[in-house]
Amino acid sequence: MKTFVAFLVLLLSFDAYAQDPKPATLRSILLEQLRTTHNQKDWFVPISVAVEGLTAEQASWKDGSGNHSVGQLSNHLLFWNKRELLKFKGEPEEKFSGNNVETFNNFDSKKWNDTVKQLDQVMIELEKFVESIDDKKLQALASEIAHIGTHNAYHVGQIIFVRKLQGSWSPEKGVK
């Protein structure tokens, strides 16, 4: 009997360590959404993995059916994530005509590596912003921040699809 009780105590202690001791908060959920679309694999591939290892030529490739290139999709994500970050911080946003097509078509393959670096930096800054704002501001921006994560996940899915069509996607990079 003593051994059985010791075994139960051991099992319960493992269960206690397996559970997150902190309850989920609005901040933790929004940060998780941003991080899993940025650089943490979870239910889907994040941006960092989706664009990893692509050359400028591969980033510019289109399948001829009207799909955007990986570069165009990445440029679009950079534009909107950066715009939202600047708006959240109360800083001046870049001039924009309101034509969303421009956010895709402004991609320059010569700047591919810079686009990837900027997108990573903007995502880091968005995460830091969400970590540091007060609860009242977080409440006010929560829906918009959640939409950023959803928007990122949607376009990362497109990036993976284009890479599969192109033959430049390795299933090893996917979520297991």
Residue pairs with C-beta under 8 A, 6 or more apart in sequence:
22 28
26 138
26 139
26 142
27 130
27 131
27 135
27 138
30 130
30 138
30 142
30 145
30 146
30 149
31 127
31 130
31 131
32 42
33 145
33 146
33 148
33 149
33 150
34 123
34 126
34 127
34 130
34 145
34 148
34 149
34 152
35 46
35 127
36 42
36 43
36 44
36 46
36 149
36 153
37 44
37 46
37 47
37 123
37 149
37 152
37 153
37 156
38 46
38 47
38 48
38 120
38 123
38 124
38 127
38 152
39 46
39 47
39 48
39 49
39 120
39 123
40 46
41 49
41 175
42 175
43 175
44 153
44 156
44 157
44 175
45 156
45 160
45 173
45 174
45 175
46 156
47 74
47 77
47 119
47 120
47 123
47 152
47 156
47 159
48 120
49 173
50 70
50 156
50 159
50 160
50 163
51 59
51 70
51 74
51 116
51 119
51 159
52 173
54 70
54 112
54 163
54 168
55 112
56 71
56 109
56 110
56 112
56 113
57 109
58 70
58 166
58 168
59 69
59 70
59 71
59 74
59 107
59 109
59 112
60 69
60 71
60 107
60 109
60 112
61 69
61 70
61 162
61 166
61 168
62 68
62 69
63 162
63 165
63 166
67 158
67 161
67 162
67 165
68 76
68 104
68 158
68 162
69 107
69 162
70 159
70 162
70 163
71 107
71 109
71 112
71 115
72 104
72 105
72 107
73 104
73 155
73 158
73 159
73 162
74 107
74 115
74 116
74 119
74 159
75 103
75 104
75 106
75 107
75 115
76 103
76 104
76 155
77 119
77 151
77 152
77 155
78 115
78 118
78 119
78 122
79 94
79 103
79 106
80 103
80 148
80 151
81 119
81 122
81 123
81 126
81 148
81 152
82 94
82 118
82 122
83 93
83 94
83 96
84 126
84 144
84 148
85 122
85 125
85 126
85 129
86 92
86 93
86 94
87 93
88 129
88 133
88 141
89 129
96 102
107 115
126 145
126 148
130 138
130 145
133 141
138 145
160 169
160 174
163 169
